[in-house]
């Protein structure tokens, strides 16, 4: 999140990160877009039932999605996101 927030216009360029940031209000902090390996772990226990974006980039134009396993897809493709929070 810290790296993304340094980019001019980041909320428009990266709406999934903006969603996570919007959850961090008041005294509630720590929401973020999970990395690829975190999504794979969540998928193994059956919490996610569809493809979701991870925060893990493949290259400038692609990032990883996960649904039990992972793959890289163009960032312009629409998939769901899940914000997570450690406790």
N, C-alpha and C positions, 0 to 999 in steps of 0.2 A: 504494500500500500504506500509506503513512504516513497519508493521510487516512482510509482505511477503519479502520485500527487505533485511531483516536481515538474511534470509535463504540462505545458500550457494547454488549457482546454480539456483536461483529463476527464472531466465528468461526461462530456459529450463523446469523446473518443472511446472511453471505456465504461459504458453504463453498468456493467456487472460490478465493477469496483465502486462506482457511485452508489449502487444499491447497498453494498456492504457498509460503506462509509455512512450512509443515512441511518443505519441501525445503531451506530455509535453516537448516541445522544445522551446529554446529561451525564450522569455518573456511569452509564453503561458503555463500556469499551471492549474491544477485542474481537468484534465480528470481522471476518475476512473471507475471501474467496479461496477455497482449499486448493492445495497443490495436487498434482496428478496422483501421487502415491496416497494422499489422504482420501481422495475420492474413491480410489480402488479399494481401500480398506472399508469405507462406508458401504460401498456396493456389495462387498463380500458378506456383510451381515444383513443385507436385504432392505436397507433403508431407502435406497434410490431405485426407481423403477424405469428410468429412461436415461438417455445420453445427457450429460451435463458438462459445461465448460469447467476447466480447471484454471488455475492461475499460472500454470506452467507453459511457457512459450516453446515452440519448436523452432521458429525463426521469426523474422520480422512480420511475415504475413500469415503465419499459422500458429495455432496453439493446440494443446492437447485436450481432448474430451475423454470422458470415461463412463463406462457402463459395464462394470465387471472386468473389462480390460480397457486399454487405452489406445487411442489413435490420434494422429494430427489431422486437423481440418483448417480450411481458411477461416480467418477471424470474422469475415463477413457473414458466415453461415450462422443461422439462428438455432441455438440450443438453450435449454433451461440452465439456470444457475442456482446453486444452493449456497447461502451464506452459512458459515459455521462459526462456532464459538467454543473455545476450550474451557473446561471447568475442572 
